[in-house]
Amino acid sequence: MVIEETILRAGTPGPWELILILLIVLLVFGAGKLPQIGDALGRGIRNFKSASSGKKDEPVDVTPKALEDKDAKPVKTVEVETKEQQGA
């Protein structure tokens, strides 16, 4: 029974271990990068939670408005000559 409790507690870091980890992260990345790292980590966790919840987002329309609008001006195209066409 004592062995099982020791094995279960071995995986959880205590407060001193967490402080040591935070100090190492502060030394490696510097104080200026910590807010950016926290923001990126928070967005990643948020995206993971929303993806794992099973809730489907509405599809996003990525069609450019110029292609949807029939009265839009035509887009200019550029022809490019290859080496075979140039006779090289």
Secondary structure, DSSP 8 states (H G I E B T S, - for coil): -HHHHHHHHHTS--HHHHHHHHHHHHHHH-TTTHHHHHHHHHHHHHHHHHHHT-----------HHHH-TTS----------HHHHT-
